[in-house]
Structure formats: C-alpha cells, structure tokens
Amino acid sequence: MREASSGGSKAVGFGIEALPRIVRGEGSYLFDERGRRYLDGSGGPAAFSIGHGQREVNAAIAAQLERVACGYRYLFTSDALEQLTALVLRLAGEDFEHVVYTSSGSEAVESAMKIALQYFDACGAPERRHFIARERSYHGNTLGALSLSGFAERRRPFEGSLLDVSFVSAANDYRPPAGIAPADRIDHWAAELDARIRAIGPERVAAFVFEPVVGAAGGAVPAPPGYAAAVAAVCRRHGVLVIADEVMCGAGRCGTWRALAADGVVPDVMAVAKGLAGGYIPLGATLLRREIGARILASHGAFMTGHTYSGHTAACAAALAVQRLIERDGLIGRVRERGPRLLATLREQLEPLAAVGDVRGRGYLIGIELVRDRATKTPFEPQRAVAQAVARHAFEHGLIVYPCSGNAGEGRGDTLIVAPPYNASDAELEELVDKLSASLAATLAPSPRRG
Ligand SMILES: Cc1ncc(COP(=O)(O)O)c(C=O)c1O
C-alpha cells in the first residue's frame, strides 16, 4: 500500500491502511467516493471554520480567479488584499495596524519571529536575539517555528539544527506544577518567566511566544484566567515582545476574533492562519501592533519577511468571503454562546466514562484528555495509542475528531480535540457528542465477558 501522497503518514490517517478518497464537502459534512458521510467534528485540524462547500465563498474565489489569480505583491495591490486587510484590522482591534500575509501558520509564526528580530534591529538593540517559548506547545513545522515548539516527538529528528530557544512551563490547570497552591499558580508561572528572562539577560531576549489556548501539543488547553495578563506584564517590564500564536485558537474559534481578547491582553505580534480562510485556500497572517510596525518602517522601510505568494489575491478573496460570512451570520457570537453549552454537554456525557480525565476548552476549541487512572491522572501507555484508536473508531463511524498524543510528557498522554465549524447546527453538535461518546465507550470500555 502506498503512503498517502499529501505528506500524510499512517499516523496521520489513524493507522488506516488505505485512506478514503474524498469527493465532496457540504456544510459540516464530508463525503468519500463510496458515499460515506463524515461529520467534521474537528474542522480537520481545527481549520475549517465555516464548514465545506460554502457557495458564496466558492463564488468569490471563482470570480477572483476569473479576473486574475494573483497580482504579485511588489507590482500590484488589489481590492481583495486591501479589503481583507481593512477587515482583519477592524476585527483584531485598534491596536493593530499592519498585516503581513503568508500561506500557512508556520510561516506566520516564522514571520512573527523575524519581525521581532527586525524590530530590535530597528531599535538599535540587535543583541536581542533570543526567544522564550513554553513546554507542551506547537508553533509549526519550519525550522524556526519548530524551534519554538515544546513538542519532543515532532522535534526529535531535527535536534541539533534547531535554534537555541528557552522553554518555561506550560500553564495547565489539569497538570499543574507540583507543590504550588492553586491560588499561587499565576504568580509562580510569571515568576518563572521573569527569572528566565533575568537569567538570559533581558537585553538579549527578543520575545516570549505562546498559544493563548494550546492546540495539538496540549489537547486544547486554555491559559488559566489571569495567566496571559501576568506573563505579558513580565515581558513589558523587561522590554520583551509578546508574540501570540493564534494560528489554531484565533479568527473566532474561541468566541472572540482574537483569542487573547478574552484575557484582556494585546500582544505585540500575532500569528493567525487556519480559520482565517477556513481551508478554502491556504492563508496565514502576522499582525503587528502599530508601534512595532511604525518603528520597523521608519528604520528599514519594509518588513523583511515574505514569500512569492504573500498576499495571494485569490487567497485573500477566499479569506474575505469567509470572514464576511462569519460576520454577517454572527458566527463568533454563536461560538461564544454555544461553546460553553457544548463543553457542558460533553462533560455531562463523557465524564461518566472512567477514562475521561478532563474536558476543557474555550469556544469551539475543546479538549478531552484520556487517562488510565482518573484519580492519579496517570496516562495510558503510549504503545496503546488510545487517542488514535478512539479517533479511528469515530472516523469509521462517520465522525472526525483530532487525536493528539504526548501532552503528559515523555511521549505519554492522549487527547482528542473537538473543533466543529462555527456554523454547525444544533443537531450536528448533538450528533457529534453522541458519536464521540459511543466511540469512547466502544474503544475504552472493558470488552464484555464472554461466557
Ligand atoms: C498553534 C499553531 N501554530 C502553528 C501551526 C502551524 O500551522 P501550519 O500547519 O498551517 O503551518 C499550527 C498547526 O497546527 C498550530 O496549531
């Protein structure tokens, strides 16, 4: 059997020998060539914000292609690019003034890193080269973004060629630091970051990078209340930039356009991607706070990051149509309102299952952590690949969820991410919960005794 050609592997395909051939998408459902229907309960990898086959998005892309696919950014501007930029800046809030486009989340993070470095060069502080990130994080697959990622399994084959990044603890209330009272955790994490910056030397640190809600590396772990504000205050005290990686959690997925808006924090630089164009055409973006962009432009005249297809016209037209649909239909409000209900329903239905250790999340980015022993939070043995097994069972029964592993460290830990399209109907959300409960029960319950 040949491997899937899209860079896929058996692990990506949950160990399924032959991946089904996709032929169609409609709303929250995907269909394969055998006519089997799959409810996209995780928007693929938390990417497909408005489901599939939306006619008006397809029409907007077709109309753009009819006129011109791409005006090269050094030669032309375009309506799609300018209108998208204006919309994104309005949605992100008044502190942001500049957008650098990319074709993926990794590139958006990579651009965020380069912008931080360019900013300090422009400020006459070129010795600020060092990045601090967090354990149990994922920021992308390019070497720079991977260097920031506290994700041992994805880093291992590339160790030795990655940048020298410092890691501080993940902020996870389900797996908290030992010996710290719950009320003291925020201070503990802030003090750890402060101590790390001081140990490196503040004059050498460019930026602290974090996911406001950790995606694949943690299994949808929202920062505890107060965390983002506390670490941002530490950074500001030391002149260190705050980079928010909102590739997965941003663009409305958590119920606000910027995930960090819920924490009352404005980062200096922010990466978005997945939900921005909702998978219709690849697109990422890096947003800069006004002062950051102004300083760079005053000194260097341009942001020195970009690619041939940065600001690709048809990709911008796709994102513009996606974002307009989200705004017109009030879908972020829908996520904000329905997200807590979906979380509560999942808790209610899943927590009776002994292997469900934690159900957490924000908006439509929800993580279910599976454990061998709920009292001690002991993970399953990695060889059992429990999350993959549940996701495979669900897939075979017409539900897509996103399995992640390794969140508990040393290759252990099993989580499932639920991230439905923002416009999934109530009936589809019910189907999601029912199918997921059934797959968890079927995969994890002890087999019935024969006799
Ligand atoms: C938080 C985060 N950052 C960056 C990336 C990389 O994005 P991409 O896969 O589009 O390069 C991902 C992908 O899952 C992500 O979840």
The ligand as an ORCA input file, in Angstrom:
! r2SCAN-3c Opt
* xyz 0 1
  C      -0.728     26.894     17.275
  C      -0.184     26.519     15.928
  N       0.810     27.260     15.393
  C       1.307     26.976     14.181
  C       0.840     25.903     13.454
  C       1.417     25.625     12.093
  O       0.476     25.937     11.120
  P       0.565     25.254      9.673
  O       0.340     23.807      9.871
  O      -0.524     25.934      8.892
  O       1.912     25.574      9.127
  C      -0.170     25.110     13.966
  C      -0.663     23.948     13.224
  O      -1.323     23.093     13.720
  C      -0.708     25.432     15.238
  O      -1.682     24.693     15.773
*
